[in-house]
């Protein structure tokens, strides 16, 4: 199994939803992210410059998520994973989005896994 970095339960505000009235107000979603760096942990030499800065990843995710309204969390998942693959030295990303909107449920969500395309 490859080395991975995890960010669990990252809360971020978004404008998302199919009905216009839902998309018109901010709501908080949660993200779980698993990143597979291009380098093994044994090769990073205890240097933040040689690994993935998970604080920067978190800030980037929040910025992309808040950048514009979207109808679907599926669209948001695609945009977030594409941004991470383009911005950070990772070979793959797994992302789960949880949305707290449907009455009678804890949450609804989507999960995607995307490898870096060479």
OpenMM code with the backbone's topology and positions (N, CA, C; nanometers):
from openmm import Vec3, app, unit

residues = "UNK UNK UNK UNK UNK UNK UNK UNK UNK UNK UNK UNK UNK UNK UNK UNK UNK UNK UNK UNK UNK UNK UNK UNK UNK UNK UNK UNK UNK UNK UNK UNK UNK UNK UNK UNK UNK UNK UNK UNK UNK UNK UNK UNK UNK UNK UNK UNK UNK UNK UNK UNK UNK UNK UNK UNK UNK UNK UNK UNK UNK UNK UNK UNK UNK UNK UNK UNK UNK UNK UNK UNK UNK UNK UNK UNK UNK UNK UNK UNK UNK UNK UNK UNK UNK UNK UNK UNK UNK UNK UNK UNK UNK UNK UNK UNK UNK UNK UNK UNK UNK UNK UNK UNK UNK UNK UNK UNK UNK UNK UNK UNK UNK UNK UNK UNK UNK UNK".split()
positions = [
    Vec3(0.0841, -0.1177, 0.0000),
    Vec3(0.0000, 0.0000, 0.0000),
    Vec3(0.0889, 0.1243, 0.0000),
    Vec3(0.0575, 0.2224, -0.0829),
    Vec3(0.1413, 0.3424, -0.0889),
    Vec3(0.1231, 0.4313, 0.0339),
    Vec3(0.2193, 0.5183, 0.0563),
    Vec3(0.2094, 0.6165, 0.1636),
    Vec3(0.0978, 0.7150, 0.1292),
    Vec3(0.0227, 0.7555, 0.2303),
    Vec3(-0.0898, 0.8466, 0.2067),
    Vec3(-0.0973, 0.9540, 0.3139),
    Vec3(-0.1571, 1.0637, 0.2777),
    Vec3(-0.1856, 1.1745, 0.3686),
    Vec3(-0.3372, 1.1901, 0.3732),
    Vec3(-0.3916, 1.2020, 0.4941),
    Vec3(-0.5354, 1.2104, 0.5127),
    Vec3(-0.5759, 1.3444, 0.5742),
    Vec3(-0.6839, 1.3993, 0.5247),
    Vec3(-0.7508, 1.5139, 0.5858),
    Vec3(-0.8961, 1.4697, 0.6029),
    Vec3(-0.9421, 1.4637, 0.7258),
    Vec3(-1.0757, 1.4114, 0.7548),
    Vec3(-1.1656, 1.5213, 0.8117),
    Vec3(-1.2867, 1.5308, 0.7586),
    Vec3(-1.3871, 1.6200, 0.8147),
    Vec3(-1.3580, 1.7683, 0.7963),
    Vec3(-1.2902, 1.8042, 0.6879),
    Vec3(-1.2620, 1.9450, 0.6612),
    Vec3(-1.3936, 2.0164, 0.6287),
    Vec3(-1.4307, 2.1107, 0.7097),
    Vec3(-1.5542, 2.1850, 0.6882),
    Vec3(-1.5265, 2.3083, 0.6038),
    Vec3(-1.6130, 2.3298, 0.5048),
    Vec3(-1.5953, 2.4440, 0.4161),
    Vec3(-1.7312, 2.4946, 0.3688),
    Vec3(-1.7460, 2.6270, 0.3586),
    Vec3(-1.8719, 2.6820, 0.3100),
    Vec3(-1.8800, 2.6758, 0.1573),
    Vec3(-2.0003, 2.6481, 0.1072),
    Vec3(-2.0229, 2.6411, -0.0370),
    Vec3(-2.1622, 2.6934, -0.0703),
    Vec3(-2.1769, 2.7286, -0.1962),
    Vec3(-2.3083, 2.7567, -0.2536),
    Vec3(-2.3351, 2.6434, -0.3506),
    Vec3(-2.4165, 2.5467, -0.3080),
    Vec3(-2.4405, 2.4296, -0.3908),
    Vec3(-2.5831, 2.3798, -0.3694),
    Vec3(-2.6442, 2.3370, -0.4780),
    Vec3(-2.7778, 2.2802, -0.4700),
    Vec3(-2.8509, 2.2974, -0.6011),
    Vec3(-2.9401, 2.2064, -0.6305),
    Vec3(-3.0164, 2.2142, -0.7545),
    Vec3(-3.1189, 2.3275, -0.7497),
    Vec3(-3.2009, 2.3386, -0.6430),
    Vec3(-3.2947, 2.4514, -0.6406),
    Vec3(-3.2205, 2.5850, -0.6233),
    Vec3(-3.2660, 2.6860, -0.6932),
    Vec3(-3.2034, 2.8178, -0.6832),
    Vec3(-3.1981, 2.8674, -0.5392),
    Vec3(-3.3064, 2.8440, -0.4635),
    Vec3(-3.3111, 2.8934, -0.3251),
    Vec3(-3.2079, 2.8238, -0.2362),
    Vec3(-3.1771, 2.6977, -0.2619),
    Vec3(-3.0725, 2.6303, -0.1847),
    Vec3(-2.9353, 2.6864, -0.2220),
    Vec3(-2.9131, 2.7057, -0.3479),
    Vec3(-2.7846, 2.7556, -0.3977),
    Vec3(-2.7622, 2.9021, -0.3593),
    Vec3(-2.8668, 2.9718, -0.3187),
    Vec3(-2.8560, 3.1144, -0.2856),
    Vec3(-2.8008, 3.1378, -0.1449),
    Vec3(-2.7936, 3.0328, -0.0623),
    Vec3(-2.7430, 3.0528, 0.0739),
    Vec3(-2.6251, 2.9587, 0.1013),
    Vec3(-2.5310, 3.0094, 0.1791),
    Vec3(-2.4127, 2.9307, 0.2136),
    Vec3(-2.4520, 2.8137, 0.3025),
    Vec3(-2.3916, 2.6999, 0.2788),
    Vec3(-2.4056, 2.5846, 0.3658),
    Vec3(-2.2673, 2.5235, 0.3851),
    Vec3(-2.2518, 2.4502, 0.4927),
    Vec3(-2.1230, 2.3881, 0.5227),
    Vec3(-2.1267, 2.2421, 0.4809),
    Vec3(-2.0252, 2.2029, 0.4061),
    Vec3(-2.0063, 2.0630, 0.3698),
    Vec3(-1.8810, 2.0132, 0.4398),
    Vec3(-1.8613, 1.8821, 0.4382),
    Vec3(-1.7392, 1.8223, 0.4917),
    Vec3(-1.6683, 1.7442, 0.3834),
    Vec3(-1.5371, 1.7539, 0.3857),
    Vec3(-1.4533, 1.6829, 0.2898),
    Vec3(-1.3609, 1.5860, 0.3630),
    Vec3(-1.3474, 1.4674, 0.3080),
    Vec3(-1.2427, 1.3739, 0.3483),
    Vec3(-1.1535, 1.3560, 0.2265),
    Vec3(-1.0231, 1.3713, 0.2471),
    Vec3(-0.9292, 1.3656, 0.1357),
    Vec3(-0.8162, 1.2699, 0.1714),
    Vec3(-0.7807, 1.1848, 0.0756),
    Vec3(-0.6634, 1.0996, 0.0901),
    Vec3(-0.5743, 1.1254, -0.0313),
    Vec3(-0.4543, 1.1713, -0.0045),
    Vec3(-0.3576, 1.2031, -0.1094),
    Vec3(-0.2463, 1.0988, -0.1103),
    Vec3(-0.2087, 1.0567, -0.2284),
    Vec3(-0.0929, 0.9681, -0.2437),
    Vec3(0.0192, 1.0514, -0.3054),
    Vec3(0.1188, 1.0870, -0.2246),
    Vec3(0.2295, 1.1674, -0.2777),
    Vec3(0.3107, 1.0891, -0.3809),
    Vec3(0.3787, 1.1625, -0.4670),
    Vec3(0.4670, 1.0989, -0.5648),
    Vec3(0.5913, 1.0403, -0.4982),
    Vec3(0.6260, 1.0912, -0.3806),
    Vec3(0.7452, 1.0434, -0.3102),
    Vec3(0.7055, 0.9647, -0.1868),
    Vec3(0.7798, 0.8576, -0.1567),
    Vec3(0.7596, 0.7825, -0.0332),
    Vec3(0.8010, 0.8685, 0.0852),
    Vec3(0.7401, 0.8437, 0.1989),
    Vec3(0.7747, 0.9191, 0.3196),
    Vec3(0.9209, 0.8993, 0.3591),
    Vec3(0.9769, 0.7836, 0.3284),
    Vec3(1.1169, 0.7590, 0.3655),
    Vec3(1.2140, 0.8481, 0.2873),
    Vec3(1.1643, 0.9127, 0.1805),
    Vec3(1.2504, 0.9962, 0.0968),
    Vec3(1.2371, 1.1465, 0.1242),
    Vec3(1.1582, 1.1867, 0.2238),
    Vec3(1.1342, 1.3302, 0.2428),
    Vec3(1.2285, 1.3974, 0.3414),
    Vec3(1.3041, 1.3199, 0.4170),
    Vec3(1.4070, 1.3772, 0.5037),
    Vec3(1.3565, 1.4765, 0.6063),
    Vec3(1.2377, 1.4579, 0.6602),
    Vec3(1.1801, 1.5443, 0.7633),
    Vec3(1.1699, 1.6902, 0.7176),
    Vec3(1.1438, 1.7092, 0.5890),
    Vec3(1.1362, 1.8431, 0.5312),
    Vec3(0.9978, 1.8678, 0.4717),
    Vec3(0.9314, 1.9741, 0.5173),
    Vec3(0.7986, 2.0072, 0.4664),
    Vec3(0.8025, 2.0359, 0.3161),
    Vec3(0.9143, 2.0849, 0.2675),
    Vec3(0.9274, 2.1136, 0.1249),
    Vec3(0.9272, 1.9880, 0.0390),
    Vec3(0.9537, 1.8740, 0.0991),
    Vec3(0.9620, 1.7479, 0.0255),
    Vec3(0.8345, 1.6642, 0.0342),
    Vec3(0.7350, 1.7156, 0.1053),
    Vec3(0.6105, 1.6415, 0.1208),
    Vec3(0.4939, 1.7305, 0.0799),
    Vec3(0.3732, 1.6901, 0.1131),
    Vec3(0.2531, 1.7670, 0.0819),
    Vec3(0.2141, 1.8447, 0.2067),
    Vec3(0.2059, 1.9749, 0.1972),
    Vec3(0.1656, 2.0609, 0.3077),
    Vec3(0.0139, 2.0535, 0.3209),
    Vec3(-0.0345, 1.9776, 0.4181),
    Vec3(-0.1786, 1.9558, 0.4280),
    Vec3(-0.2545, 2.0819, 0.4679),
    Vec3(-0.1893, 2.1780, 0.5334),
    Vec3(-0.2571, 2.3051, 0.5602),
    Vec3(-0.2830, 2.3791, 0.4284),
    Vec3(-0.1847, 2.3805, 0.3408),
    Vec3(-0.2024, 2.4444, 0.2099),
    Vec3(-0.3099, 2.3722, 0.1282),
    Vec3(-0.3114, 2.2397, 0.1337),
    Vec3(-0.4156, 2.1633, 0.0656),
    Vec3(-0.5529, 2.2056, 0.1172),
    Vec3(-0.5671, 2.2148, 0.2484),
    Vec3(-0.6955, 2.2537, 0.3087),
    Vec3(-0.7390, 2.3918, 0.2630),
    Vec3(-0.6473, 2.4859, 0.2608),
    Vec3(-0.6803, 2.6222, 0.2167),
    Vec3(-0.7188, 2.6244, 0.0691),
    Vec3(-0.6482, 2.5491, -0.0131),
    Vec3(-0.6804, 2.5422, -0.1563),
    Vec3(-0.8187, 2.4821, -0.1780),
    Vec3(-0.8497, 2.3764, -0.1045),
    Vec3(-0.9816, 2.3142, -0.1167),
    Vec3(-1.0920, 2.4140, -0.0809),
    Vec3(-1.0720, 2.4868, 0.0272),
    Vec3(-1.1720, 2.5860, 0.0690),
    Vec3(-1.1876, 2.6969, -0.0354),
    Vec3(-1.0762, 2.7421, -0.0903),
    Vec3(-1.0820, 2.8481, -0.1927),
    Vec3(-1.1576, 2.8026, -0.3171),
    Vec3(-1.1269, 2.6840, -0.3663),
    Vec3(-1.1936, 2.6329, -0.4861),
    Vec3(-1.3422, 2.6100, -0.4574),
    Vec3(-1.3729, 2.5524, -0.3421),
    Vec3(-1.5125, 2.5231, -0.3077),
    Vec3(-1.5967, 2.6494, -0.2991),
    Vec3(-1.5395, 2.7568, -0.2473),
    Vec3(-1.6143, 2.8815, -0.2282),
    Vec3(-1.6117, 2.9733, -0.3501),
    Vec3(-1.5373, 2.9384, -0.4532),
    Vec3(-1.5146, 3.0283, -0.5665),
    Vec3(-1.6396, 3.0606, -0.6479),
    Vec3(-1.7344, 2.9668, -0.6546),
    Vec3(-1.8525, 2.9908, -0.7380),
    Vec3(-1.9643, 2.8958, -0.6981),
    Vec3(-2.0868, 2.9311, -0.7287),
    Vec3(-2.1991, 2.8395, -0.7023),
    Vec3(-2.1976, 2.7227, -0.8002),
    Vec3(-2.2491, 2.6095, -0.7531),
    Vec3(-2.2631, 2.4899, -0.8363),
    Vec3(-2.3947, 2.4230, -0.8021),
    Vec3(-2.4502, 2.3516, -0.8979),
    Vec3(-2.5728, 2.2765, -0.8719),
    Vec3(-2.5423, 2.1432, -0.8035),
    Vec3(-2.4361, 2.0767, -0.8453),
    Vec3(-2.4102, 1.9391, -0.8021),
    Vec3(-2.2810, 1.9250, -0.7221),
    Vec3(-2.2870, 1.8432, -0.6163),
    Vec3(-2.1633, 1.8127, -0.5446),
    Vec3(-2.0736, 1.7231, -0.6277),
    Vec3(-2.1310, 1.6540, -0.7254),
    Vec3(-2.0503, 1.5746, -0.8177),
    Vec3(-1.9564, 1.6656, -0.8982),
    Vec3(-2.0085, 1.7790, -0.9414),
    Vec3(-1.9272, 1.8775, -1.0141),
    Vec3(-1.8174, 1.9315, -0.9240),
    Vec3(-1.8533, 1.9639, -0.8019),
    Vec3(-1.7553, 2.0141, -0.7055),
    Vec3(-1.6456, 1.9103, -0.6821),
    Vec3(-1.6817, 1.7846, -0.6689),
    Vec3(-1.5821, 1.6792, -0.6475),
    Vec3(-1.4833, 1.6724, -0.7636),
    Vec3(-1.5338, 1.6799, -0.8854),
    Vec3(-1.4460, 1.6777, -1.0030),
    Vec3(-1.3516, 1.7983, -1.0042),
    Vec3(-1.4042, 1.9165, -0.9741),
    Vec3(-1.3206, 2.0370, -0.9746),
    Vec3(-1.2146, 2.0323, -0.8649),
    Vec3(-1.2512, 1.9842, -0.7478),
    Vec3(-1.1544, 1.9768, -0.6381),
    Vec3(-1.0427, 1.8774, -0.6677),
    Vec3(-1.0779, 1.7596, -0.7175),
    Vec3(-0.9734, 1.6607, -0.7459),
    Vec3(-0.8832, 1.7065, -0.8600),
    Vec3(-0.9406, 1.7674, -0.9625),
    Vec3(-0.8586, 1.8175, -1.0737),
    Vec3(-0.7615, 1.9243, -1.0250),
    Vec3(-0.8081, 2.0121, -0.9378),
    Vec3(-0.7216, 2.1177, -0.8850),
    Vec3(-0.6063, 2.0585, -0.8029),
    Vec3(-0.6366, 1.9616, -0.7181),
    Vec3(-0.5305, 1.9010, -0.6365),
    Vec3(-0.4267, 1.8314, -0.7234),
    Vec3(-0.4718, 1.7569, -0.8235),
    Vec3(-0.3787, 1.6865, -0.9117),
    Vec3(-0.2916, 1.7823, -0.9913),
    Vec3(-0.3448, 1.8982, -1.0247),
    Vec3(-0.2700, 1.9982, -1.1010),
    Vec3(-0.1725, 2.0762, -1.0121),
    Vec3(-0.2068, 2.0936, -0.8854),
    Vec3(-0.1341, 2.1858, -0.7979),
    Vec3(-0.0274, 2.1202, -0.7115),
    Vec3(-0.0486, 1.9953, -0.6747),
    Vec3(0.0404, 1.9299, -0.5780),
    Vec3(0.1080, 1.8068, -0.6394),
    Vec3(0.2262, 1.7700, -0.5877),
    Vec3(0.2966, 1.6513, -0.6401),
    Vec3(0.2374, 1.5217, -0.5850),
    Vec3(0.1199, 1.4877, -0.6355),
    Vec3(0.0508, 1.3670, -0.5924),
    Vec3(0.0238, 1.2782, -0.7130),
    Vec3(0.0146, 1.1487, -0.6863),
    Vec3(-0.0137, 1.0546, -0.7951),
    Vec3(-0.1609, 1.0150, -0.7988),
    Vec3(-0.2317, 1.0357, -0.6872),
    Vec3(-0.3756, 1.0120, -0.6879),
    Vec3(-0.4408, 1.0819, -0.5693),
    Vec3(-0.5717, 1.0994, -0.5821),
    Vec3(-0.6499, 1.1616, -0.4750),
    Vec3(-0.7829, 1.0887, -0.4630),
    Vec3(-0.8230, 1.0647, -0.3400),
    Vec3(-0.9561, 1.0122, -0.3080),
    Vec3(-1.0267, 1.1235, -0.2301),
    Vec3(-1.1484, 1.1545, -0.2699),
    Vec3(-1.2204, 1.2650, -0.2074),
    Vec3(-1.3647, 1.2233, -0.1818),
    Vec3(-1.4129, 1.2520, -0.0619),
    Vec3(-1.5532, 1.2324, -0.0269),
    Vec3(-1.6100, 1.3660, 0.0165),
    Vec3(-1.7278, 1.3986, -0.0344),
    Vec3(-1.8006, 1.5184, 0.0058),
    Vec3(-1.9265, 1.4737, 0.0789),
    Vec3(-1.9482, 1.5310, 0.1972),
    Vec3(-2.0711, 1.5079, 0.2720),
    Vec3(-2.1498, 1.6394, 0.2792),
    Vec3(-2.2786, 1.6289, 0.2483),
    Vec3(-2.3688, 1.7442, 0.2475),
    Vec3(-2.4824, 1.7135, 0.3445),
    Vec3(-2.5181, 1.8100, 0.4265),
    Vec3(-2.6154, 1.7899, 0.5339),
    Vec3(-2.7448, 1.8640, 0.4999),
    Vec3(-2.8193, 1.8097, 0.4062),
    Vec3(-2.9349, 1.8814, 0.3533),
    Vec3(-3.0632, 1.7990, 0.3498),
    Vec3(-3.0534, 1.6685, 0.3387),
    Vec3(-3.1715, 1.5850, 0.3190),
    Vec3(-3.2331, 1.5482, 0.4539),
    Vec3(-3.3576, 1.5905, 0.4799),
    Vec3(-3.4222, 1.5575, 0.6069),
    Vec3(-3.4283, 1.4062, 0.6288),
    Vec3(-3.4073, 1.3658, 0.7532),
    Vec3(-3.4140, 1.2251, 0.7887),
    Vec3(-3.2874, 1.1474, 0.7619),
    Vec3(-3.1798, 1.2163, 0.7211),
    Vec3(-3.0516, 1.1498, 0.6981),
    Vec3(-2.9414, 1.2234, 0.7736),
    Vec3(-2.8340, 1.1517, 0.8066),
    Vec3(-2.7164, 1.2179, 0.8637),
    Vec3(-2.6515, 1.3071, 0.7584),
    Vec3(-2.6362, 1.2498, 0.6385),
    Vec3(-2.5742, 1.3232, 0.5287),
    Vec3(-2.5964, 1.2480, 0.3992),
    Vec3(-2.5747, 1.3194, 0.2901),
    Vec3(-2.5674, 1.2580, 0.1572),
    Vec3(-2.4303, 1.2939, 0.1036),
    Vec3(-2.3807, 1.2174, 0.0083),
    Vec3(-2.2473, 1.2487, -0.0390),
    Vec3(-2.2074, 1.1754, -0.1639),
    Vec3(-2.0873, 1.2100, -0.2080),
    Vec3(-2.0253, 1.1463, -0.3231),
    Vec3(-1.8788, 1.1198, -0.2900),
    Vec3(-1.8232, 1.0196, -0.3555),
    Vec3(-1.6805, 0.9893, -0.3428),
    Vec3(-1.6227, 0.9672, -0.4808),
    Vec3(-1.5010, 1.0176, -0.5015),
    Vec3(-1.4314, 0.9965, -0.6272),
    Vec3(-1.2859, 0.9589, -0.5970),
    Vec3(-1.2287, 0.8816, -0.6878),
    Vec3(-1.0866, 0.8489, -0.6857),
    Vec3(-1.0320, 0.8851, -0.8224),
    Vec3(-0.9271, 0.9661, -0.8225),
    Vec3(-0.8698, 1.0090, -0.9498),
    Vec3(-0.7175, 0.9942, -0.9450),
    Vec3(-0.6625, 0.9191, -1.0413),
    Vec3(-0.5172, 0.9125, -1.0567),
    Vec3(-0.4672, 1.0283, -1.1420),
    Vec3(-0.3412, 1.0595, -1.1266),
    Vec3(-0.2768, 1.1577, -1.2138),
    Vec3(-0.2654, 1.0967, -1.3521),
    Vec3(-0.3100, 1.1704, -1.4531),
    Vec3(-0.2974, 1.1229, -1.5906),
    Vec3(-0.1682, 1.1764, -1.6489),
    Vec3(-0.0864, 1.0865, -1.6977),
    Vec3(0.0427, 1.1287, -1.7552),
    Vec3(0.0277, 1.1754, -1.8973),
] * unit.nanometer
topology = app.Topology()
chain = topology.addChain("A")
for resn in residues:
    res = topology.addResidue(resn, chain)
    for name in ("N", "CA", "C"):
        topology.addAtom(name, app.Element.getBySymbol(name[0]), res)
